[in-house]
């Protein structure tokens, strides 16, 4: 049985963008779409009195949000199998609990009630940092969200962190029929041979060649498994987050890996993933890799 694509919905504009993106994604991969709305109305309004048949206003609102988002998804993707539900729990907890049985989790970049001007909602950040399945935070301009750029970008770091991300990115590029741009950043050690200009040039070439070799090695096997995907490899001198933010501006999706260490709790995201989640101009996929 195909695992569903799960979307966290709360009725905000950001979550509606996530629904629209997820409809296209589910259609590309032939997946069922599951919409989940978390509500803790019972905590704030209490249990329903036994002498009345009326429903608390928050319960009504929660069911309305889930139903209206499902209606939107069915209208946009009539061929999809769409389900929706309301779960009485914290939003991040609900999504994290569904992760082991999900193809991926999809969230908007900000939820209802988030402070104006915040770069990323707390639920999206928590889910991206802790989920055991890929998490896509839908953000950026309409052109990028609609997949009009024709490219998927993947950041290639060290092997332990990037292998799952590379496989995910290739599958996405193949499903979209677009090119894959694999990016690896490199930096020369500070003050290396600073007093010997000729040696500096040789050292720069050596670092660049090493980065290029690692990039090719990291993508070679997966490229063979997806021969229809056009692959572009690029090495960039400088901070990785800057290189990927630049590439994301002309991408439909940017993919990065994140290590999940056994027995560790709390946020497990590096600087690159944080920068993309807060500033990317296209949707961001964070793909976990077990350490």
LINSULTA-V575913 format. One record per residue. RES is the residue in three letters. PSI is psi in degrees with one decimal (NA if undefined). OMEGA is omega in whole degrees, 0 to 359 (* if undefined). Layout:
res=[RES | RES]
psi=[PSI | PSI]
omega=[OMEGA | OMEGA]
This chain:
res=[UNK | UNK | UNK | UNK | UNK | UNK | UNK | UNK | UNK | UNK | UNK | UNK | UNK | UNK | UNK | UNK | UNK | UNK | UNK | UNK | UNK | UNK | UNK | UNK | UNK | UNK | UNK | UNK | UNK | UNK | UNK | UNK | UNK | UNK | UNK | UNK | UNK | UNK | UNK | UNK | UNK | UNK | UNK | UNK | UNK | UNK | UNK | UNK | UNK | UNK | UNK | UNK | UNK | UNK | UNK | UNK | UNK | UNK | UNK | UNK | UNK | UNK | UNK | UNK | UNK | UNK | UNK | UNK | UNK | UNK | UNK | UNK | UNK | UNK | UNK | UNK | UNK | UNK | UNK | UNK | UNK | UNK | UNK | UNK | UNK | UNK | UNK | UNK | UNK | UNK | UNK | UNK | UNK | UNK | UNK | UNK | UNK | UNK | UNK | UNK | UNK | UNK | UNK | UNK | UNK | UNK | UNK | UNK | UNK | UNK | UNK | UNK | UNK | UNK | UNK | UNK | UNK | UNK | UNK | UNK | UNK | UNK | UNK | UNK | UNK | UNK | UNK | UNK | UNK | UNK | UNK | UNK | UNK | UNK | UNK | UNK | UNK | UNK | UNK | UNK | UNK | UNK | UNK | UNK | UNK | UNK | UNK | UNK | UNK | UNK | UNK | UNK | UNK | UNK | UNK | UNK | UNK | UNK | UNK | UNK | UNK | UNK | UNK | UNK | UNK | UNK | UNK | UNK | UNK | UNK | UNK | UNK | UNK | UNK | UNK | UNK | UNK | UNK | UNK | UNK | UNK | UNK | UNK | UNK | UNK | UNK | UNK | UNK | UNK | UNK | UNK | UNK | UNK | UNK | UNK | UNK | UNK | UNK | UNK | UNK | UNK | UNK | UNK | UNK | UNK | UNK | UNK | UNK | UNK | UNK | UNK | UNK | UNK | UNK | UNK | UNK | UNK | UNK | UNK | UNK | UNK | UNK | UNK | UNK | UNK | UNK | UNK | UNK | UNK | UNK | UNK | UNK | UNK | UNK | UNK | UNK | UNK | UNK | UNK | UNK | UNK | UNK | UNK | UNK | UNK | UNK | UNK | UNK | UNK | UNK | UNK | UNK | UNK | UNK | UNK | UNK | UNK | UNK | UNK | UNK | UNK | UNK | UNK | UNK | UNK | UNK | UNK | UNK | UNK | UNK | UNK | UNK | UNK | UNK | UNK | UNK | UNK | UNK | UNK | UNK | UNK | UNK | UNK | UNK | UNK | UNK | UNK | UNK | UNK | UNK | UNK]
psi=[133.7 | 133.5 | 144.2 | 157.8 | 120.5 | 131.4 | 128.6 | 123.4 | 144.4 | 8.2 | -5.5 | 162.0 | -38.2 | -40.2 | -28.7 | -36.0 | -37.1 | -40.4 | -47.7 | -44.3 | -42.3 | -32.7 | -47.2 | -41.1 | -43.0 | -38.8 | -39.9 | -38.9 | -1.2 | 41.8 | 149.8 | 150.5 | 124.9 | 120.2 | 128.7 | 127.8 | 125.1 | 132.4 | 137.1 | 40.8 | -32.4 | -36.4 | -39.3 | -27.6 | -9.9 | 173.0 | 153.5 | 129.5 | 142.9 | -19.7 | 6.3 | 149.5 | -1.0 | 152.6 | 141.8 | 146.7 | -35.9 | -34.4 | -42.3 | -44.8 | -42.9 | -45.7 | -33.4 | -42.4 | -47.9 | -43.6 | -41.2 | -36.3 | -37.9 | -40.6 | -40.9 | -45.6 | -42.2 | -34.8 | -40.3 | -32.2 | 72.9 | -19.6 | -8.1 | 151.6 | 112.5 | 132.5 | 157.6 | 153.6 | 157.6 | 128.2 | 129.9 | 82.9 | 176.9 | 142.0 | -46.9 | -41.6 | -41.1 | -48.6 | -41.5 | -34.7 | -29.1 | -15.7 | -44.0 | -20.0 | 32.6 | 143.8 | -42.3 | 159.7 | 140.3 | 130.9 | 162.0 | 175.3 | -22.5 | 148.6 | -178.8 | 138.1 | -2.9 | 145.6 | 134.0 | 134.0 | -7.7 | 146.7 | -33.2 | 135.7 | 152.3 | -35.2 | -46.8 | -41.5 | -45.0 | -43.6 | -43.8 | -32.4 | -23.8 | -16.4 | 147.7 | 3.8 | 168.0 | 145.1 | 128.9 | 121.2 | 116.2 | 116.0 | 178.8 | -175.7 | 165.2 | -38.8 | -42.5 | -42.2 | -32.4 | -6.4 | 37.0 | -4.6 | -25.0 | 26.9 | 145.8 | 136.5 | 136.7 | 132.9 | 127.2 | 107.9 | -137.3 | 153.4 | -41.9 | -28.7 | -22.0 | -17.0 | -45.7 | -37.9 | -40.4 | -44.7 | -42.9 | -44.8 | -40.4 | -42.9 | -40.5 | -45.0 | -41.2 | -43.7 | -31.3 | -12.6 | 36.8 | 175.2 | 153.5 | 128.1 | 111.1 | 125.9 | 131.7 | 126.6 | 151.6 | 155.3 | 135.6 | 147.5 | 142.2 | 135.2 | 18.8 | 116.7 | 35.5 | -25.9 | 6.5 | 87.6 | -41.7 | -38.0 | -35.6 | -46.2 | -42.6 | -39.8 | -40.3 | -45.8 | -39.1 | -43.8 | -40.9 | -41.4 | -38.5 | -42.6 | -40.9 | -40.8 | -42.2 | -36.0 | -44.4 | -44.0 | -39.8 | -23.0 | -10.0 | -53.7 | -43.2 | -34.2 | -37.5 | -31.7 | -17.1 | 67.3 | -18.9 | -9.4 | 124.7 | 121.7 | 131.1 | 123.8 | 135.0 | 128.4 | 142.4 | 130.6 | 127.5 | -175.9 | 138.0 | -38.3 | -33.8 | -42.0 | -41.4 | -35.2 | -39.6 | -44.7 | -33.7 | -25.5 | -26.1 | 34.0 | 158.4 | -24.4 | 139.2 | 133.8 | 132.2 | 155.7 | 162.0 | 129.5 | 138.1 | 106.9 | 133.2 | 133.8 | 2.0 | 140.2 | 175.3 | -179.6 | 132.0 | 59.8 | 140.6 | -178.7 | -38.4 | -49.9 | -42.2 | -47.3 | -43.1 | -43.1 | -31.5 | -27.9 | -7.2 | 145.6 | 9.5 | 167.6 | 147.9 | 128.3 | 124.7 | 117.6 | 119.5 | 146.1 | 122.6 | 130.4 | NA]
omega=[180 | 174 | 182 | 168 | 187 | 181 | 173 | 183 | 177 | 178 | 179 | 177 | 181 | 180 | 176 | 174 | 178 | 178 | 181 | 179 | 183 | 177 | 178 | 181 | 179 | 179 | 180 | 186 | 181 | 185 | 168 | 182 | 181 | 180 | 184 | 175 | 179 | 179 | 179 | 183 | 181 | 180 | 187 | 183 | 178 | 179 | 180 | 179 | 183 | 184 | 180 | 177 | 180 | 179 | 177 | 183 | 180 | 177 | 178 | 180 | 181 | 180 | 178 | 179 | 181 | 182 | 182 | 177 | 177 | 178 | 178 | 181 | 180 | 179 | 181 | 182 | 185 | 181 | 185 | 170 | 186 | 174 | 178 | 179 | 175 | 181 | 183 | 179 | 176 | 186 | 181 | 180 | 180 | 182 | 179 | 179 | 180 | 188 | 183 | 181 | 181 | 171 | 176 | 173 | 180 | 177 | 170 | 182 | 177 | 180 | 176 | 176 | 177 | 182 | 180 | 178 | 177 | 184 | 181 | 180 | 183 | 179 | 180 | 180 | 181 | 181 | 179 | 183 | 190 | 187 | 179 | 174 | 178 | 178 | 177 | 174 | 185 | 182 | 177 | 183 | 183 | 180 | 180 | 181 | 182 | 178 | 184 | 184 | 177 | 177 | 170 | 180 | 175 | 175 | 182 | 176 | 177 | 188 | 184 | 184 | 192 | 189 | 179 | 179 | 179 | 179 | 179 | 183 | 178 | 179 | 179 | 181 | 180 | 180 | 181 | 183 | 183 | 182 | 175 | 177 | 179 | 186 | 173 | 178 | 177 | 180 | 176 | 177 | 182 | 175 | 181 | 178 | 184 | 183 | 181 | 186 | 181 | 178 | 178 | 180 | 179 | 181 | 179 | 179 | 180 | 179 | 180 | 179 | 178 | 179 | 180 | 180 | 180 | 178 | 178 | 180 | 183 | 185 | 189 | 185 | 181 | 177 | 178 | 179 | 181 | 187 | 181 | 182 | 175 | 186 | 174 | 180 | 183 | 173 | 184 | 175 | 179 | 181 | 182 | 184 | 179 | 179 | 182 | 176 | 177 | 180 | 182 | 182 | 180 | 183 | 174 | 181 | 173 | 187 | 176 | 178 | 176 | 180 | 173 | 183 | 181 | 175 | 180 | 176 | 182 | 184 | 182 | 179 | 177 | 183 | 182 | 180 | 178 | 182 | 180 | 180 | 181 | 191 | 185 | 177 | 174 | 176 | 183 | 174 | 175 | 187 | 184 | 176 | 179 | 179 | *]
